[in-house]
Amino acid sequence: MSYALSLNPATGEELARYPFQTAEQLDQALARTHTAYQQWRTTPVAERAAVLVKMAAVLRSVSEPMARMMTLEMGKPIAQARAEVEKCAGLCEWYAEQGPTLLAPEATQVPDNKAHIEYRPLGPILAVMPWNFPIWQVLRGAVPILLAGNTYVLKHAPNVMGCALLLADAWRDAGLIDGAFEVLNVGNDGVSSSINDPRIAAVTVTGSVRAGAAIASQAGAALKKCVLELGGSDPFIVLADADLDEAVKAATIGRFQNVGQVCIAAKRFIIEDSVMAEFTRKFVAAVSALKVGDPLVAENYVGPMARFDLRDELDGQVQQTIAEGARVLLGGGKVEGVGNYYQPTILADVTPDMTSFKQELFGPVASLITARDAEHAVALANDSEFGLAGSVWTADVALARQMAARLETGGVFINGYCASDPRVAIGGVKKSGFGRELSHFGLLEFCNAQTVWVDRR
């Protein structure tokens, strides 16, 4: 395929074809971003922050067409798409307000203030981004990267190139200098050549384990830093003393938001034995009430999955889990007819040897696992190659904190479902990746922490 193909997953209709860039066009794009970096790196931080303020205003002004593009290209329900744009505007404002202080020179313990740390940019950063949050995933990295004085080179998923181009337009309208936000439309060869190009300083990837491993190996061979945010199979632990109504409400949102296509979504529901029956009854009722259908209709909470091949992959995982002994409480297959819809599905009696426990199910499927007690719940949660995030539901917050200290995840949410927020870092351990995005950690990931020592005699 010599182009990026955009299909409407709700109808299967072709939206657009975007021809891949030639080698010459790729070289020109990298030249533009390298030239822009020379100017942007010397632009005062306050002026960079001012661009972010303008970007927030631009995003709000184009919220409807941007949300609609997300819905058309990857099936995100329109209400959730609108919320994503607003979340991005808030992200811009938070970094505009907090970023200059976070980037200020940092004092050290050297006497007489003779030594301090300066945070310098690295250069153009290549970002390989996924389709599931076409605007948020890009901006949660791009905003701090640009604020730090780097430039940003986006290689977006092929099915959301329309979103990528809308973002480029928004940055231009916000006053960002030409080339500071550059969009690539290339295949794997173009990504590889970009990583090896001396004008690219570092790489950030959000995506699958396979893609992350391949890109990280290339970056390592080129001696370039990379940040990886990969898959997750997040545990959602419910203990016997939890508020089950609140836990069920959060479980429903945490699993079925964005049609379940969320890295930090709750996927493995680990429920203490004594409340499993009650939790299950309430959970099945709540999920059954979700409206499935045309994502452009605001009342519909579950739309189509983004890609037809991924629906086939998900269904294969579900059918394999059923064959291994899981019970289907709800759904369990594709929705017949037009569109790439999958039934909201709940699988019960899932055990650690089953497919839906061991693998990430990137779609509207929840797996119920029984735990004997808190100790057993932690052991089940950690029995995974992933370690992105997890949540614990209990009235005993002290116990939950003890459990959090033992959970092998990048984030733990007590009596709340997993979510990203500019004020706190997001990232994983194990095969969920390394490095952090958001907060001051994300801002400093692609900085040179330069020691400046005056008169060391």
C-alpha positions as CSV (number, residue, x, y, z in Angstrom):
1,M,0.0,0.0,0.0
2,S,1.5,3.3,-1.1
3,Y,-1.0,5.4,0.8
4,A,-2.7,5.7,4.2
5,L,-6.3,4.6,3.9
6,S,-9.0,6.2,6.1
7,L,-12.2,4.1,6.4
8,N,-15.3,4.9,8.4
9,P,-15.6,1.9,10.7
10,A,-19.4,2.6,11.3
11,T,-20.1,2.1,7.6
12,G,-17.0,0.6,6.0
13,E,-17.0,3.5,3.5
14,E,-13.7,5.0,2.3
15,L,-13.1,8.5,3.6
16,A,-9.8,9.4,2.0
17,R,-6.5,8.2,0.7
18,Y,-3.3,10.0,1.7
19,P,-0.3,9.2,-0.6
20,F,2.9,8.3,1.3
21,Q,5.7,10.8,1.1
22,T,8.6,10.1,-1.2
23,A,12.1,9.9,0.2
24,E,12.7,13.4,-1.1
25,Q,9.6,14.7,0.7
26,L,10.6,13.0,3.9
27,D,14.0,14.6,3.7
28,Q,12.4,18.0,3.2
29,A,10.2,17.5,6.2
30,L,13.2,16.6,8.4
31,A,15.1,19.6,7.1
32,R,12.2,21.8,8.0
33,T,11.9,20.5,11.5
34,H,15.7,20.7,12.0
35,T,15.7,24.3,10.8
36,A,12.7,25.2,13.0
37,Y,14.5,23.7,16.0
38,Q,17.4,26.1,15.7
39,Q,14.9,29.0,16.1
40,W,12.5,27.4,18.5
41,R,15.2,26.3,21.0
42,T,16.2,30.0,21.5
43,T,12.6,31.2,21.8
44,P,12.0,32.3,25.4
45,V,10.0,29.8,27.4
46,A,7.3,32.5,28.1
47,E,6.8,32.9,24.4
48,R,6.5,29.1,23.9
49,A,4.0,29.1,26.7
50,A,2.0,31.8,25.0
51,V,1.6,29.6,21.9
52,L,0.1,26.9,24.1
53,V,-2.5,29.4,25.4
54,K,-3.4,30.2,21.9
55,M,-3.5,26.5,21.0
56,A,-6.1,25.9,23.8
57,A,-8.3,28.6,22.2
58,V,-7.9,27.2,18.7
59,L,-8.8,23.7,19.9
60,R,-12.0,25.0,21.4
61,S,-12.8,26.9,18.3
62,V,-12.5,23.8,16.1
63,S,-13.8,21.3,18.6
64,E,-16.8,20.2,16.5
65,P,-14.9,19.5,13.2
66,M,-12.1,17.9,15.1
67,A,-14.4,15.7,17.2
68,R,-16.3,14.7,14.1
69,M,-13.1,13.7,12.3
70,M,-12.2,11.4,15.2
71,T,-15.7,9.8,15.1
72,L,-15.6,9.3,11.3
73,E,-12.0,8.0,11.2
74,M,-11.9,5.6,14.2
75,G,-15.5,5.4,15.5
76,K,-15.1,7.3,18.8
77,P,-18.6,8.2,20.1
78,I,-19.1,11.9,19.4
79,A,-19.6,12.9,23.1
80,Q,-16.3,11.3,24.0
81,A,-14.6,12.9,21.0
82,R,-15.8,16.3,22.1
83,A,-14.5,15.6,25.6
84,E,-11.1,14.6,24.2
85,V,-10.7,18.0,22.5
86,E,-11.6,19.8,25.6
87,K,-9.2,17.7,27.7
88,C,-6.4,18.7,25.2
89,A,-7.2,22.3,25.6
90,G,-6.9,22.0,29.4
91,L,-3.6,20.2,28.9
92,C,-2.2,23.2,26.9
93,E,-3.3,25.6,29.6
94,W,-1.8,23.5,32.4
95,Y,1.6,23.4,30.8
96,A,1.4,27.0,29.8
97,E,0.9,27.9,33.4
98,Q,3.2,25.4,35.1
99,G,5.8,24.7,32.5
100,P,8.0,27.8,32.8
101,T,8.5,27.2,36.5
102,L,9.2,23.5,36.0
103,L,11.8,24.4,33.4
104,A,13.5,27.0,35.5
105,P,17.2,26.4,36.5
106,E,17.4,24.0,39.5
107,A,19.6,24.7,42.4
108,T,22.0,22.1,43.8
109,Q,23.7,21.6,47.1
110,V,27.0,23.1,45.9
111,P,27.8,26.1,48.2
112,D,27.3,29.7,47.1
113,N,25.0,28.8,44.2
114,K,27.9,28.0,42.1
115,A,26.3,25.0,40.4
116,H,22.8,24.5,39.0
117,I,20.9,22.4,36.5
118,E,19.7,23.9,33.3
119,Y,17.0,22.0,31.2
120,R,18.0,22.3,27.6
121,P,16.1,20.8,24.6
122,L,17.5,17.8,22.7
123,G,16.2,18.5,19.1
124,P,13.5,17.2,16.8
125,I,11.6,14.3,18.5
126,L,10.0,11.6,16.3
127,A,6.6,10.5,17.7
128,V,5.0,7.3,16.5
129,M,1.4,7.5,17.7
130,P,-1.7,5.3,17.7
131,W,-5.3,5.8,16.5
132,N,-7.3,5.3,19.7
133,F,-7.0,8.8,21.0
134,P,-6.0,10.6,17.8
135,I,-5.7,14.1,19.4
136,W,-4.9,13.4,23.1
137,Q,-2.2,10.8,22.5
138,V,-0.4,13.2,20.2
139,L,-0.8,16.4,22.3
140,R,0.0,14.8,25.7
141,G,3.5,14.3,24.3
142,A,3.8,17.2,21.9
143,V,2.8,19.9,24.3
144,P,5.6,19.3,26.8
145,I,8.1,18.4,24.1
146,L,7.4,21.7,22.3
147,L,7.4,23.7,25.5
148,A,10.8,22.4,26.4
149,G,12.2,23.8,23.1
150,N,12.2,20.7,21.0
151,T,10.4,20.2,17.7
152,Y,7.9,17.4,17.2
153,V,7.7,15.1,14.2
154,L,4.5,13.1,14.1
155,K,4.1,9.8,12.4
156,H,0.4,9.1,13.1
157,A,-1.5,5.9,12.5
158,P,-2.5,5.6,8.9
159,N,-6.3,5.4,9.6
160,V,-6.3,8.8,11.4
161,M,-4.3,11.0,9.0
162,G,-7.2,13.4,8.8
163,C,-6.8,14.1,12.5
164,A,-3.1,14.5,12.1
165,L,-3.6,17.2,9.5
166,L,-6.2,19.0,11.5
167,L,-3.7,19.1,14.4
168,A,-1.0,20.6,12.1
169,D,-3.6,23.3,11.0
170,A,-4.4,24.1,14.7
171,W,-0.7,24.6,15.6
172,R,-0.3,26.9,12.6
173,D,-3.3,28.9,13.6
174,A,-1.9,29.1,17.2
175,G,1.2,30.7,15.9
176,L,3.7,27.9,16.1
177,I,6.6,28.4,13.8
178,D,6.7,26.5,10.5
179,G,8.3,23.0,10.9
180,A,8.1,22.8,14.7
181,F,5.1,20.4,14.3
182,E,5.8,18.3,11.3
183,V,3.5,15.5,10.0
184,L,5.0,12.5,8.3
185,N,3.0,10.1,6.2
186,V,5.4,7.2,5.6
187,G,5.5,3.4,6.0
188,N,7.9,1.3,8.2
189,D,10.9,2.1,5.9
190,G,10.3,5.8,6.4
191,V,10.1,5.4,10.2
192,S,13.4,3.4,10.2
193,S,15.2,6.0,8.0
194,S,13.9,8.8,10.2
195,I,15.2,7.1,13.4
196,N,18.6,6.7,11.8
197,D,18.6,10.3,10.5
198,P,21.0,12.4,12.5
199,R,18.5,15.3,12.6
200,I,16.2,13.2,14.8
201,A,17.3,13.4,18.4
202,A,15.0,10.9,20.2
203,V,11.9,8.8,19.7
204,T,8.6,8.4,21.6
205,V,6.2,5.6,20.8
206,T,2.7,4.7,22.0
207,G,1.4,1.4,20.6
208,S,1.7,-2.3,20.7
209,V,4.5,-4.3,22.3
210,R,5.7,-5.5,18.9
211,A,5.9,-2.1,17.5
212,G,7.5,-0.6,20.6
213,A,10.2,-3.4,20.7
214,A,11.0,-2.9,17.0
215,I,11.3,0.8,17.2
216,A,13.2,0.8,20.5
217,S,15.8,-1.6,19.1
218,Q,16.4,0.7,16.1
219,A,16.6,3.7,18.4
220,G,19.1,1.8,20.7
221,A,21.2,0.9,17.7
222,A,21.3,4.6,16.8
223,L,22.1,5.5,20.4
224,K,18.9,7.6,20.7
225,K,16.7,7.9,23.7
226,C,13.2,6.5,23.5
227,V,10.1,6.5,25.6
228,L,7.6,3.7,25.2
229,E,4.0,3.5,26.4
230,L,2.8,0.1,25.2
231,G,0.0,-2.4,26.0
232,G,-1.7,-3.0,29.3
233,S,-4.0,-5.6,30.9
234,D,-4.9,-3.5,33.9
235,P,-6.3,-5.2,37.0
236,F,-9.5,-3.8,38.6
237,I,-9.5,-5.2,42.1
238,V,-12.7,-5.2,44.2
239,L,-12.5,-6.3,47.8
240,A,-15.5,-7.4,49.9
241,D,-15.9,-4.1,51.7
242,A,-15.9,-1.9,48.6
243,D,-18.8,0.3,47.6
244,L,-20.1,-2.0,44.9
245,D,-22.4,0.5,43.2
246,E,-19.5,2.9,42.8
247,A,-17.2,0.1,41.7
248,V,-19.6,-1.1,39.1
249,K,-20.2,2.4,37.8
250,A,-16.4,2.9,37.4
251,A,-15.9,-0.6,36.0
252,T,-18.4,0.1,33.2
253,I,-16.8,3.4,32.3
254,G,-13.3,2.1,32.8
255,R,-13.8,-0.9,30.5
256,F,-16.2,0.3,27.8
257,Q,-15.2,4.0,27.2
258,N,-13.8,4.4,23.7
259,V,-15.2,1.0,22.9
260,G,-12.7,-0.6,25.3
261,Q,-9.8,0.6,23.1
262,V,-7.7,2.2,25.9
263,C,-4.2,1.2,27.0
264,I,-5.0,1.9,30.7
265,A,-8.5,0.6,30.6
266,A,-9.6,-1.9,33.2
267,K,-9.4,-5.3,31.5
268,R,-9.0,-8.0,34.3
269,F,-11.7,-7.6,36.9
270,I,-10.4,-9.4,40.0
271,I,-13.2,-9.7,42.5
272,E,-13.1,-11.0,46.0
273,D,-15.1,-14.3,46.2
274,S,-17.7,-13.2,48.7
275,V,-19.0,-10.3,46.6
276,M,-18.4,-11.8,43.1
277,A,-22.1,-12.8,42.7
278,E,-23.4,-9.4,43.6
279,F,-20.8,-7.5,41.6
280,T,-21.5,-9.6,38.6
281,R,-25.2,-9.1,38.8
282,K,-24.9,-5.3,39.0
283,F,-22.1,-5.2,36.3
284,V,-24.1,-7.2,33.8
285,A,-27.1,-5.0,34.3
286,A,-25.0,-1.8,33.9
287,V,-23.2,-3.0,30.7
288,S,-26.5,-4.3,29.3
289,A,-27.9,-0.8,29.5
290,L,-25.2,0.8,27.4
291,K,-26.4,2.0,24.1
292,V,-24.6,0.7,21.1
293,G,-24.8,2.3,17.6
294,D,-24.0,5.1,15.3
295,P,-21.1,7.0,17.1
296,L,-22.4,10.3,15.7
297,V,-25.5,10.0,17.8
298,A,-24.6,11.5,21.2
299,E,-26.7,9.1,23.2
300,N,-24.7,6.0,22.0
301,Y,-21.9,5.1,24.4
302,V,-20.4,2.2,22.4
303,G,-19.6,2.7,18.8
304,P,-17.7,0.5,16.3
305,M,-14.2,-0.7,16.8
306,A,-11.6,1.3,14.8
307,R,-10.4,-1.3,12.4
308,F,-11.9,-4.4,11.0
309,D,-8.8,-6.5,11.4
310,L,-8.6,-5.7,15.1
311,R,-12.2,-6.8,15.6
312,D,-11.3,-10.1,14.0
313,E,-8.3,-10.4,16.3
314,L,-10.5,-9.6,19.4
315,D,-13.1,-12.1,18.4
316,G,-10.4,-14.8,18.1
317,Q,-9.2,-14.0,21.6
318,V,-12.8,-14.2,23.0
319,Q,-13.6,-17.5,21.2
320,Q,-10.3,-19.0,22.4
321,T,-11.1,-18.0,26.0
322,I,-14.6,-19.5,25.8
323,A,-13.0,-22.7,24.4
324,E,-10.7,-22.7,27.4
325,G,-13.6,-22.8,29.8
326,A,-14.8,-19.2,30.4
327,R,-18.6,-18.6,30.5
328,V,-20.2,-15.8,28.5
329,L,-22.5,-13.7,30.6
330,L,-23.1,-11.0,28.0
331,G,-22.3,-10.6,24.3
332,G,-19.6,-12.8,23.0
333,G,-19.3,-12.0,19.4
334,K,-19.5,-9.5,16.5
335,V,-22.6,-7.5,15.8
336,E,-24.1,-8.7,12.5
337,G,-24.7,-6.2,9.7
338,V,-23.1,-3.0,8.5
339,G,-20.2,-1.6,10.5
340,N,-17.4,-2.8,12.7
341,Y,-19.3,-3.3,15.9
342,Y,-18.6,-5.8,18.6
343,Q,-21.0,-6.8,21.4
344,P,-20.2,-5.5,24.9
345,T,-19.0,-8.7,26.4
346,I,-18.5,-10.1,29.9
347,L,-16.6,-13.3,30.4
348,A,-16.8,-15.2,33.8
349,D,-14.8,-17.9,35.4
350,V,-11.6,-16.6,33.8
351,T,-8.4,-18.1,35.2
352,P,-4.7,-17.3,34.7
353,D,-4.2,-19.9,32.1
354,M,-6.8,-18.4,29.7
355,T,-6.2,-16.1,26.7
356,S,-8.2,-13.2,28.1
357,F,-6.1,-13.2,31.3
358,K,-2.7,-13.5,29.6
359,Q,-3.2,-11.2,26.6
360,E,-4.4,-7.7,26.2
361,L,-8.0,-7.6,24.8
362,F,-8.2,-4.2,23.1
363,G,-12.0,-3.9,22.8
364,P,-15.3,-4.0,24.7
365,V,-14.6,-7.2,26.6
366,A,-14.4,-7.6,30.4
367,S,-12.9,-10.7,32.1
368,L,-14.1,-11.7,35.6
369,I,-11.5,-13.4,37.9
370,T,-12.2,-14.6,41.4
371,A,-9.8,-13.8,44.3
372,R,-9.8,-15.5,47.7
373,D,-8.6,-12.3,49.5
374,A,-6.5,-9.2,49.1
375,E,-3.3,-11.2,49.1
376,H,-4.5,-13.4,46.3
377,A,-5.8,-10.4,44.4
378,V,-2.3,-8.8,44.3
379,A,-0.8,-12.1,43.1
380,L,-3.3,-12.4,40.3
381,A,-2.8,-8.7,39.3
382,N,0.9,-9.2,39.1
383,D,0.6,-12.4,37.1
384,S,1.0,-10.5,33.8
385,E,3.7,-9.4,31.4
386,F,2.1,-6.0,31.5
387,G,2.4,-3.3,34.2
388,L,0.7,-0.1,33.0
389,A,-1.9,0.8,35.7
390,G,-4.4,-0.7,38.1
391,S,-7.1,0.1,40.5
392,V,-8.1,-1.1,44.0
393,W,-11.6,-0.7,45.5
394,T,-12.0,-1.0,49.2
395,A,-13.2,0.9,52.3
396,D,-9.8,0.3,53.9
397,V,-7.6,2.9,52.2
398,A,-4.6,1.9,54.4
399,L,-4.8,-1.6,53.1
400,A,-5.2,-0.3,49.5
401,R,-2.0,1.7,49.9
402,Q,-0.2,-1.4,51.1
403,M,-1.5,-3.3,48.1
404,A,-0.4,-0.4,45.8
405,A,3.1,-0.7,47.1
406,R,3.2,-4.3,45.9
407,L,1.4,-3.9,42.6
408,E,3.8,-4.0,39.6
409,T,2.3,-1.1,37.7
410,G,3.2,2.5,36.7
411,G,0.0,3.8,38.4
412,V,-2.5,2.7,41.0
413,F,-5.9,4.3,41.5
414,I,-7.7,3.7,44.8
415,N,-11.5,3.9,44.6
416,G,-11.3,5.3,41.1
417,Y,-10.7,4.0,37.5
418,C,-7.5,4.6,35.7
419,A,-7.2,7.9,33.8
420,S,-4.5,10.2,32.5
421,D,-4.2,13.8,33.8
422,P,-1.5,16.4,33.0
423,R,-0.8,16.8,36.7
424,V,0.5,13.3,37.2
425,A,2.8,11.0,35.3
426,I,1.7,8.1,33.1
427,G,3.8,5.2,32.0
428,G,4.4,1.5,32.7
429,V,6.8,-1.2,33.7
430,K,7.5,-4.7,32.3
431,K,6.2,-5.0,28.8
432,S,4.1,-1.9,29.2
433,G,7.2,0.2,28.4
434,F,9.4,2.7,30.1
435,G,9.7,6.4,30.5
436,R,6.9,8.8,31.5
437,E,4.6,11.3,29.9
438,L,2.7,14.2,31.5
439,S,3.5,16.2,34.7
440,H,7.1,17.4,35.2
441,F,8.4,13.9,34.4
442,G,7.0,14.1,30.9
443,L,8.3,17.7,30.4
444,L,11.8,16.7,31.4
445,E,12.0,13.3,29.5
446,F,13.3,15.0,26.4
447,C,15.6,17.6,28.0
448,N,19.3,17.6,28.5
449,A,19.8,18.1,32.2
450,Q,22.9,20.3,31.8
451,T,25.1,21.0,34.8
452,V,26.4,24.5,34.9
453,W,29.2,25.0,37.4
454,V,30.8,28.4,37.8
455,D,34.4,28.8,39.1
456,R,35.0,25.3,40.5
457,R,38.3,26.0,42.3
